[in-house]
Amino acid sequence: MSLTSRIRNRLHQKRVIQAAEKARASHRRTEYLLNEDSPFSLTEAFRNLKAAISVSVPRRNGGVAIMLTSGYPEDGKTTVAVNLALSFAISDAKVIVVDADIRKGRVAKYFRQKPVPGLSDYLSGQNSLEEIIHSAPENANLSYITCGTHSPKPYELLESEEMRKLVKDLKKHYDYIVFDTPPVLLVSDALALAPVVDGAALVCRHQVSFVSDISRSINTLSFAKANVLGVIVNDYKALKSANYYDRNGYKKYYYRSSYSYTHTEEETE
């Protein structure tokens, strides 16, 4: 076998492995929503995120619109967006998560639904608002809007007057509106929403996202006049030191044994 053939085979094998890893990651994302069996640390992380956003953008007159984006795909942006909305809903807030990634939206898969009709169909006048809002079976306080039919002009739809009207209408009926938007360093779609939401948060993946890309993403959002709330570090992997595990193991044991968290007590928080 020639050197060229060996290189081609290796490249092919690498692509097959990457495709398989991407498929496995995609499968996990379609199924993962917070539930009573979720790890304690994960549930607490979303509670902390919910609290941080509540303090950063307090509710006054009407609901609060939050936009989540990332630098590049595969950072877990949609998972964070959907579970953040679910965390608010668990706290008795009325919430809706909107899939504003008209090019390649994934919110529908988390709820085992078809993406059509959805946001793009409403913005283009094909469907009414009532026809695109769905109730989530996981929580009565949670609703969602899927991305809808793929459009050749997603930026124009998100920048339209219909989109601004939609944000105003949703604020009248929901306490929190969470927009899942496309990666900001790949396409400009998210920038169309930046001026009309109350805050924007950037999702990055621990040990995957580059600091330079995070900086570029923040600068891009700031240039679009977004109120940048901060950076959400997804898939955080703590240092595996003995002291770390001893300390955190003690914390979890202490809080679970001393306060005896139950489903009833969590619901009353």
N, C-alpha and C positions, 0 to 999 in steps of 0.2 A: 504494500500500500504506500502510495506516494505521500510526501509531507503535506501537500495541498489537501489530499483526501482525508488525512488524519485530522487536520485542522477543521475541515468542514464537518466531520463526524462529531468532533468535540463541541463545536458550536451548536450543532443540531441537538446533541444530548443536553447541553446547557439550556437551550430554549425549551425543551421538553420538561426539564426539571422546574424551570421558572414558571411555566404554564401550569404545572401540577400544583406548585406551591400557591400560585395565585388563585387557582380553583378552590383549594382547601380553605384559603383565607376568605374567599368570597362566600363559601358555604357557611363558615362560622358567622360571618356578618349578617347573613340573612336570618339567622336563628336567634341571635343573642339579644335578649331584652332582660332588664332587671326583674328578678322575681324573688320569692321567699327563700330560694336555694342559692342565691348569689352569694359570693364570698363577702364576709363582713367588711373587709378592707375596701372592696369595690363599692359596696353600698354607701359606706362612709365617704368615699372620694366624691361620689355624685352629690351627696348631701352637702359637702363642703363647697363644691362647685355651685350648687344651687344657692347656697347662702351668700357666696361671694358675689354672684350676679345680682341677687336681690339687694345687697347693700350698694353695689356700684351703680345700679339703675333702679332707684326706688320707684314704686308705682305712685302716681299722683292722680291725674284725670285720665281714666281709661287704662288700657292694657299697655304692656311693654313689649316692643318688638326687638328680638335679638337675632343677629346673623352669625352663623358659624361657617368658617371657611378654613382652607388649609393651603399650603404652598403647592403641594403636588398630591396626586392620588395615593391611595393605600395608607393614609395616615390615621384612618379610623374616624373621620369627620362625621359621617352619617350615623355611626354607632353612638358617638358622643351626643349628637343632636337629638336623636330619638330618645335616648335614655335620660338626657337632661330634661326633656319635655315630660317624660314619664315621672321623673323625680318631683317636678313641680305639681303634677297631677295627684301624686300620692299625698302631697301636703294640702289637698283640698283646693288647689288653685285650678281654675278652668283654663286649659292649655290647648293649643293647636300647633302641630309641627307641619311646616309647609316645605315641600320638595321644590326648591327653586333651581335645581340642576336639570334644566329642560333637555340638555344634550344627553345626559346619562344618569338620570335619577335612580335612586335605590330605595327610597323610603317605602315604597309599596311592598317590597320583598320582606320587610320586617314585620308587616302585618298580613302577609300571605294574600295580597290583593294585586289586581292588575293596575298598571299605571294610568290607564285611560278609562274615563275622562279625568282630567286633572287641571293643573294650573294653566298650562298653555292653552287648553281648550276654553277656559274661562276668559283669559286675556284676549283671545282672538274672537270672542263672541259666539263660540259654538255651544257653550253650556252655561247654565246659571250657577251662581255661587252655591245654592242648595244642592245642586247635582254633583258637585265635586268635593263636598265636605263629608268625610266618613267618620264614624264613631269607632274608637279602638276598643276591642273586647277586653283588653287588659285592665282598663280603668275607665269608669264612666265619665271622669273629668277630662279625658284625653281624646282629642280629635286629630285628624290629619288630612292633608291635601297632597295627592300624588303629583308627579311631574307633568303628566298628560302626554299628548301626542308630540313626538319630536318635531321641532320647528327649525327651518334653516336660518331663522333670525331670532335667536333666543335673547340676545342683548336688547334688541329693540322692544321685545315684549316686556322684559323686566324694567325697562326705562320708561314705559308708556304711562299715560295718565290713568289707564285702567289699573295698573299695578299700584300706583299711589292711592287710588280710591279703595283698592282691596285692603291695603294696610290699615287705612282709616276705619273701614268697616269692621275688620277683625278686632281692632282695638276696642270697639264698642261692645263686643260680645265675649272677649277672652281676656284673662288676666295676663297671660304670656303667649307670645307668638314667636316660635323658634323657626327660623329659616335655615335650611340646609342648602348651601350654595356651592358652585363648582370651585375647584382649586384656583386661587387667585394668580398664580404664576404661569398657568397654562392658558387660560381664557379670561376675558375681561368681564364676563357676565356678572360676577359678584359685585363689581364696582358700581353697577347700575343701581343696586339696592343700598349701597353704603350710605348715601345721604338721607334715605327715608326711614331707616331703622334707628332705634335708640342706642344701640351698641353693637360692636362686632368683636368676636373672639376668634383667635387663630388656633387651630389644632395642629400639633406636631407630634411625631412619634419618637419616643425615647430611643436613642442610639441609632436612629435612622435619618431623621431630619438634620440637615446641616445648619449651623448657626448663621451662615451667610444667607441661606434661603429664608430663614425665619426673619432676619433683618430686612431683606428685600420685600417680603410679604407685608411686614408692618409698615414699611415706607410706602408701599403701593396703596395700602388701605388708608393711610394718613393723607396721602395726596388726593384720594377720592373723597376726602372730608368725612371719613368714618370716625366714629367715637370708639377707638380701639380700647377694649376693656382689659385685654391681656392675652397671655398664651396658655393654652391647655396642653399639658404634656400627657399624651396618651401612651398606654402600654409601658408604664414606668417599671423598670427593673431595679430594685434596690441592691446596694452592695451586699454581698453575701458574707458578712463578717459575723463572728460568733456573738459579739456584743450587740449587733443589730437584731439578730434573731432572739436573743435572750430578752432584750428590752421590749421588742414588739410582741413577743409571745406573752410576756408578763402583762403588757397593756391589755391585750385582747382577753386574757384570762381574768384580769381584774375587773374590767368593765362587764364582761359577760356574767361573771359569778356574783359580783357585788350588786349589780342592778338587775340582773336576770331579765334581759331584754326578751320580750315575747311579741308576737304579732299584734296583740291587743294594745300593748304599750306603745309600739311604734306607730300605730294608726292614730293615736291620740296626740302625737307630738305636733 
